[in-house]
Amino acid sequence: MEDIYAELLNKAANGDQLAFKQLYEQCAPKLMSLCLRLMKTQALAEDVLQEGFIKIWEKADSFSPGKGKAMTWMSTIIRNKGLDKLRSLKTKAVETEIQYEGLEFSSADMEPDKLANMSQDVKGLMDCLEQLKPEQRECILLSYYYGHTHQELSTKLDRPLGTIKAWIRRGLEDIRPCLS
């Protein structure tokens, strides 16, 4: 499947403001949903989304389609901005009771055709994660989706820090080919 966001990111990297506007309009609802899950308040989520898109604009030239999808790259930037904001506020994302099968970065504002594409992406991600050992999958989801640090996972799962880091690193290495 063609990555239309990668094309828009490439144009934005070359200073095309219209392409960046289109990228924002198409991706902001999905990324806002991610911000809301992480930040828990509308105001903080909006701040993170704005700061994240500024960084996406500034760093668009560093996106490499060979390393992954544009939405994944942008989600990582937004997630990192959110975690930075939480750390600066000396708070922590609260884990919510959501089943892993329900992980969708979409909002009610999305149009059905865009939601269908997103559902396919999420299904692909979940299929890739299913290939991992349960402890690797759990660590990756708790870290990347819920925002737990490696140290927090070590405490929460009662495992050595090195084990947690190894599970996450090896799990990511194992699913990278599946995600391409």
C-alpha positions in Angstrom: 0.0 0.0 0.0 1.3 3.4 -1.0 2.3 5.8 1.9 0.6 9.1 0.9 1.8 10.7 4.1 5.4 10.0 3.0 4.9 11.9 -0.2 3.4 14.9 1.7 6.3 14.8 4.2 8.8 14.8 1.3 7.1 17.8 -0.2 7.0 19.6 3.2 10.8 18.8 3.6 11.3 20.9 0.5 9.3 23.8 1.9 5.9 23.1 0.4 3.5 24.7 2.9 0.4 23.4 1.0 1.6 19.8 1.3 2.3 20.4 5.0 -1.2 21.8 5.4 -2.7 18.7 3.7 -0.6 16.5 5.9 -1.8 18.3 9.0 -5.5 18.1 7.9 -5.2 14.4 7.2 -3.2 13.4 10.2 -4.1 15.8 13.0 -7.3 13.8 14.1 -5.3 10.6 14.5 -2.4 12.2 16.2 -4.8 14.3 18.5 -6.3 11.0 19.6 -2.9 9.8 20.6 -2.2 13.0 22.4 -5.5 12.8 24.3 -4.7 9.2 25.4 -1.4 10.3 26.7 -2.1 13.7 28.2 -5.6 13.1 29.5 -6.7 16.8 29.1 -7.7 18.6 25.9 -5.5 21.7 26.6 -2.3 19.7 27.2 -3.1 17.4 24.2 -3.5 20.5 21.9 -0.2 21.9 23.1 1.6 18.6 22.4 0.0 18.3 19.0 1.0 21.8 18.1 4.6 21.3 19.4 4.7 18.0 17.6 3.7 19.4 14.3 6.3 22.2 14.6 8.9 19.5 15.0 7.5 17.5 12.1 7.8 20.6 9.9 11.3 21.3 11.1 12.5 17.6 10.8 10.6 16.5 7.7 13.8 16.2 5.8 15.0 13.5 8.3 12.1 11.1 7.5 13.3 8.1 5.7 10.6 6.0 3.9 13.0 3.0 4.0 12.9 2.9 7.8 9.1 2.8 8.2 5.8 4.6 7.5 5.3 8.3 7.8 2.5 7.9 10.3 4.7 5.8 12.5 7.4 8.4 12.3 5.0 11.3 13.1 3.4 9.3 16.0 6.8 8.8 17.5 7.5 12.5 17.4 4.1 13.3 19.0 4.5 10.6 21.6 8.0 11.8 22.6 6.7 15.4 22.8 3.9 14.1 25.1 6.3 12.2 27.3 8.6 15.3 27.5 5.6 17.4 28.5 4.5 14.9 31.2 8.1 14.7 32.6 8.3 18.5 32.6 5.0 18.6 34.6 6.4 15.9 36.9 3.4 13.7 36.2 3.0 10.3 34.6 0.5 9.0 32.0 -2.2 7.0 33.7 -2.7 3.6 32.3 -6.3 3.0 31.3 -8.0 -0.3 31.0 -8.0 -0.8 27.3 -7.7 -4.2 25.6 -4.8 -4.5 23.2 -7.2 -5.3 20.4 -8.8 -1.9 20.9 -5.6 0.1 20.1 -6.7 2.6 17.4 -5.3 6.1 17.0 -8.5 7.5 15.5 -11.0 10.1 16.5 -14.7 10.3 16.0 -14.0 13.1 13.5 -12.5 10.8 11.0 -14.2 10.0 7.7 -15.1 6.4 7.0 -12.5 5.9 4.2 -9.7 7.2 6.3 -10.8 5.1 9.3 -10.8 2.0 7.1 -7.1 2.7 6.1 -6.2 3.3 9.7 -8.0 0.0 10.8 -5.9 -1.8 8.2 -2.7 -0.2 9.6 -3.7 -1.1 13.2 -4.6 -4.6 12.2 -1.2 -5.0 10.4 0.5 -3.7 13.6 -1.4 -6.1 15.8 -0.7 -9.0 13.4 3.0 -8.2 13.7 2.9 -7.9 17.5 1.1 -11.3 17.7 4.4 -12.9 16.3 6.2 -11.8 19.5 6.5 -13.7 22.8 3.8 -12.5 25.2 6.3 -10.7 27.5 7.9 -8.8 24.6 4.5 -7.8 23.3 3.4 -6.6 26.7 6.6 -4.6 27.3 6.4 -2.9 23.9 2.7 -2.0 24.3 3.2 -0.7 27.9 6.3 1.3 26.8 5.1 2.8 23.5 1.4 2.9 24.0 1.1 3.7 27.7 4.3 5.6 28.1 6.0 3.6 30.8 9.8 3.9 31.2 12.0 0.9 31.2 12.5 1.3 34.9 8.8 1.5 35.6 8.3 -1.7 33.6 11.1 -3.4 35.6 9.3 -2.5 38.8 5.8 -3.2 37.5 6.7 -6.6 36.0 9.2 -7.5 38.7 11.9 -8.2 36.2 15.5 -7.0 35.9 16.0 -3.7 34.0 18.3 -5.4 31.5 15.7 -8.1 30.7 13.0 -5.4 30.0 15.4 -3.5 27.7 16.4 -6.7 25.9 12.7 -7.8 25.4 11.8 -4.4 24.0 14.9 -4.1 21.7 14.6 -7.7 20.4 10.9 -7.4 20.0 11.3 -4.3 17.9 14.0 -5.9 15.8 11.7 -9.0 15.3 8.7 -6.9 14.1 10.6 -4.4 11.9 10.5 -6.7 8.8 6.8 -7.4 9.3 6.0 -3.7 9.5 7.8 -2.8 6.2 
